Amino acid sequence: MIAPLSVPYRDVRASELSWSLEAPDQPPLHTGLHPIGPLDVEVRILGASHQILVRTADLGRLVCRETVACRDAAPGPLPIAIERELGDGYHYEVRCEVREVAAEHFPAWAGALRDYADALPGATIAVFPEIPDAVTAVVVEPLPARLAGVLWRSWHTYPHAGGGGDVVATRTVLHRAPPSGGAGGGMPGLRP
């Protein structure tokens, strides 16, 4: 379901985004909750950005807090790829990509993103009613059972005042390393 945001769109650029696993909880404008096996995934739409909180379903213990947002204290650019070992044996991988889309293609790209994400069961989508090409979409999916984890993909569109805009895509995998030792180190297919 697509949620209209009740705040005005702030003219931002993809270059202003930063990534963090340490940013504090941010107040969401829209929230989606997705139980995935032993994990509960909370998607917080912050406007033209997001924060993902992953907790254990049994104890509610925080496993991961990913923030991709415009934060004055930590200006961009976004990293291309980062891997981290987190607590409780979880491995975290994120890949980020920024593309500039020409004016004649940007509205169609934003519309296709809305339609694509809206058709998926694990999607949280938000739009700014006065700027229909400004879209934030996050899709949450389970990983194969042997990895005991979750995958989420996000897209953020940033229209430029003169036409066209930036599209930011992220793809994050959070999983427990299998007993044989590491499926990490660059799982195939992580490019957005």
VEXPABA-763690 format. One record per residue (C-alpha): residue number from 1; x, z, y. Coordinates in steps of 0.2 Angstrom, whole numbers. Last residue first. Layout:
! residues N
{pos=NUM; X=X; Z=Z; Y=Y}
...
END
This chain:
! residues 192
{pos=192; X=105; Z=-33; Y=-15}
{pos=191; X=121; Z=-33; Y=-25}
{pos=190; X=120; Z=-21; Y=-40}
{pos=189; X=118; Z=-33; Y=-53}
{pos=188; X=132; Z=-27; Y=-65}
{pos=187; X=136; Z=-8; Y=-65}
{pos=186; X=151; Z=-5; Y=-54}
{pos=185; X=162; Z=9; Y=-60}
{pos=184; X=148; Z=18; Y=-68}
{pos=183; X=143; Z=17; Y=-86}
{pos=182; X=155; Z=30; Y=-89}
{pos=181; X=159; Z=42; Y=-103}
{pos=180; X=153; Z=41; Y=-121}
{pos=179; X=140; Z=54; Y=-117}
{pos=178; X=131; Z=43; Y=-104}
{pos=177; X=135; Z=46; Y=-86}
{pos=176; X=119; Z=53; Y=-77}
{pos=175; X=111; Z=41; Y=-66}
{pos=174; X=108; Z=37; Y=-47}
{pos=173; X=108; Z=18; Y=-43}
{pos=172; X=105; Z=12; Y=-25}
{pos=171; X=102; Z=-5; Y=-18}
{pos=170; X=102; Z=-8; Y=1}
{pos=169; X=95; Z=-23; Y=11}
{pos=168; X=96; Z=-25; Y=30}
{pos=167; X=88; Z=-40; Y=38}
{pos=166; X=93; Z=-44; Y=55}
{pos=165; X=83; Z=-54; Y=68}
{pos=164; X=76; Z=-71; Y=74}
{pos=163; X=69; Z=-72; Y=91}
{pos=162; X=74; Z=-68; Y=109}
{pos=161; X=69; Z=-49; Y=107}
{pos=160; X=78; Z=-48; Y=90}
{pos=159; X=67; Z=-42; Y=75}
{pos=158; X=75; Z=-29; Y=64}
{pos=157; X=69; Z=-30; Y=46}
{pos=156; X=73; Z=-16; Y=34}
{pos=155; X=74; Z=-18; Y=15}
{pos=154; X=76; Z=-5; Y=2}
{pos=153; X=80; Z=-4; Y=-16}
{pos=152; X=79; Z=11; Y=-27}
{pos=151; X=86; Z=14; Y=-45}
{pos=150; X=83; Z=29; Y=-55}
{pos=149; X=91; Z=39; Y=-69}
{pos=148; X=93; Z=45; Y=-87}
{pos=147; X=105; Z=32; Y=-91}
{pos=146; X=99; Z=30; Y=-110}
{pos=145; X=81; Z=29; Y=-104}
{pos=144; X=84; Z=12; Y=-95}
{pos=143; X=83; Z=14; Y=-76}
{pos=142; X=67; Z=19; Y=-68}
{pos=141; X=61; Z=10; Y=-52}
{pos=140; X=58; Z=14; Y=-34}
{pos=139; X=55; Z=1; Y=-21}
{pos=138; X=58; Z=4; Y=-2}
{pos=137; X=50; Z=-6; Y=12}
{pos=136; X=53; Z=-5; Y=31}
{pos=135; X=45; Z=-20; Y=41}
{pos=134; X=47; Z=-25; Y=59}
{pos=133; X=40; Z=-43; Y=59}
{pos=132; X=22; Z=-36; Y=63}
{pos=131; X=28; Z=-29; Y=79}
{pos=130; X=12; Z=-21; Y=87}
{pos=129; X=6; Z=-14; Y=70}
{pos=128; X=24; Z=-7; Y=66}
{pos=127; X=25; Z=-8; Y=47}
{pos=126; X=28; Z=4; Y=33}
{pos=125; X=30; Z=1; Y=14}
{pos=124; X=33; Z=13; Y=-1}
{pos=123; X=34; Z=3; Y=-17}
{pos=122; X=34; Z=9; Y=-35}
{pos=121; X=19; Z=-1; Y=-41}
{pos=120; X=25; Z=-18; Y=-34}
{pos=119; X=13; Z=-31; Y=-26}
{pos=118; X=16; Z=-23; Y=-9}
{pos=117; X=34; Z=-26; Y=-10}
{pos=116; X=33; Z=-44; Y=-12}
{pos=115; X=19; Z=-47; Y=1}
{pos=114; X=28; Z=-37; Y=14}
{pos=113; X=45; Z=-45; Y=10}
{pos=112; X=37; Z=-62; Y=11}
{pos=111; X=29; Z=-58; Y=28}
{pos=110; X=46; Z=-52; Y=35}
{pos=109; X=55; Z=-68; Y=28}
{pos=108; X=41; Z=-79; Y=35}
{pos=107; X=43; Z=-71; Y=52}
{pos=106; X=62; Z=-73; Y=52}
{pos=105; X=63; Z=-91; Y=47}
{pos=104; X=62; Z=-101; Y=63}
{pos=103; X=71; Z=-87; Y=73}
{pos=102; X=86; Z=-87; Y=62}
{pos=101; X=90; Z=-73; Y=50}
{pos=100; X=105; Z=-62; Y=52}
{pos=99; X=110; Z=-53; Y=36}
{pos=98; X=116; Z=-36; Y=32}
{pos=97; X=121; Z=-30; Y=15}
{pos=96; X=122; Z=-13; Y=7}
{pos=95; X=127; Z=-7; Y=-10}
{pos=94; X=125; Z=11; Y=-16}
{pos=93; X=131; Z=20; Y=-31}
{pos=92; X=128; Z=38; Y=-36}
{pos=91; X=134; Z=46; Y=-53}
{pos=90; X=125; Z=62; Y=-59}
{pos=89; X=133; Z=75; Y=-69}
{pos=88; X=124; Z=90; Y=-63}
{pos=87; X=132; Z=88; Y=-45}
{pos=86; X=136; Z=72; Y=-38}
{pos=85; X=150; Z=59; Y=-42}
{pos=84; X=151; Z=46; Y=-28}
{pos=83; X=151; Z=27; Y=-27}
{pos=82; X=151; Z=17; Y=-10}
{pos=81; X=148; Z=-1; Y=-7}
{pos=80; X=147; Z=-12; Y=9}
{pos=79; X=146; Z=3; Y=21}
{pos=78; X=134; Z=3; Y=35}
{pos=77; X=140; Z=0; Y=53}
{pos=76; X=136; Z=12; Y=60}
{pos=75; X=134; Z=27; Y=72}
{pos=74; X=135; Z=45; Y=65}
{pos=73; X=130; Z=58; Y=78}
{pos=72; X=118; Z=46; Y=87}
{pos=71; X=109; Z=43; Y=71}
{pos=70; X=101; Z=26; Y=67}
{pos=69; X=96; Z=28; Y=49}
{pos=68; X=100; Z=26; Y=30}
{pos=67; X=99; Z=43; Y=23}
{pos=66; X=102; Z=47; Y=5}
{pos=65; X=98; Z=65; Y=-1}
{pos=64; X=103; Z=68; Y=-20}
{pos=63; X=101; Z=80; Y=-34}
{pos=62; X=90; Z=93; Y=-25}
{pos=61; X=83; Z=106; Y=-37}
{pos=60; X=64; Z=105; Y=-40}
{pos=59; X=65; Z=115; Y=-56}
{pos=58; X=57; Z=104; Y=-69}
{pos=57; X=56; Z=87; Y=-59}
{pos=56; X=74; Z=88; Y=-54}
{pos=55; X=75; Z=82; Y=-36}
{pos=54; X=79; Z=65; Y=-27}
{pos=53; X=77; Z=64; Y=-8}
{pos=52; X=77; Z=47; Y=0}
{pos=51; X=78; Z=45; Y=18}
{pos=50; X=73; Z=29; Y=27}
{pos=49; X=75; Z=17; Y=42}
{pos=48; X=65; Z=7; Y=55}
{pos=47; X=53; Z=21; Y=56}
{pos=46; X=58; Z=36; Y=47}
{pos=45; X=50; Z=32; Y=30}
{pos=44; X=53; Z=46; Y=18}
{pos=43; X=54; Z=41; Y=0}
{pos=42; X=53; Z=56; Y=-12}
{pos=41; X=59; Z=53; Y=-29}
{pos=40; X=55; Z=66; Y=-43}
{pos=39; X=67; Z=66; Y=-58}
{pos=38; X=66; Z=70; Y=-76}
{pos=37; X=57; Z=53; Y=-80}
{pos=36; X=53; Z=44; Y=-63}
{pos=35; X=40; Z=53; Y=-53}
{pos=34; X=38; Z=43; Y=-36}
{pos=33; X=32; Z=51; Y=-20}
{pos=32; X=29; Z=40; Y=-5}
{pos=31; X=30; Z=47; Y=13}
{pos=30; X=26; Z=40; Y=30}
{pos=29; X=32; Z=45; Y=48}
{pos=28; X=45; Z=57; Y=40}
{pos=27; X=54; Z=72; Y=48}
{pos=26; X=72; Z=71; Y=43}
{pos=25; X=81; Z=82; Y=31}
{pos=24; X=99; Z=85; Y=35}
{pos=23; X=112; Z=71; Y=34}
{pos=22; X=125; Z=74; Y=20}
{pos=21; X=123; Z=59; Y=8}
{pos=20; X=125; Z=47; Y=23}
{pos=19; X=123; Z=29; Y=29}
{pos=18; X=123; Z=23; Y=47}
{pos=17; X=112; Z=10; Y=56}
{pos=16; X=117; Z=4; Y=73}
{pos=15; X=123; Z=-12; Y=67}
{pos=14; X=106; Z=-16; Y=60}
{pos=13; X=100; Z=-17; Y=78}
{pos=12; X=87; Z=-6; Y=87}
{pos=11; X=72; Z=-9; Y=98}
{pos=10; X=61; Z=6; Y=95}
{pos=9; X=44; Z=2; Y=88}
{pos=8; X=31; Z=13; Y=95}
{pos=7; X=24; Z=27; Y=84}
{pos=6; X=8; Z=26; Y=74}
{pos=5; X=16; Z=18; Y=58}
{pos=4; X=5; Z=6; Y=49}
{pos=3; X=6; Z=10; Y=30}
{pos=2; X=6; Z=-4; Y=17}
{pos=1; X=0; Z=0; Y=0}
END
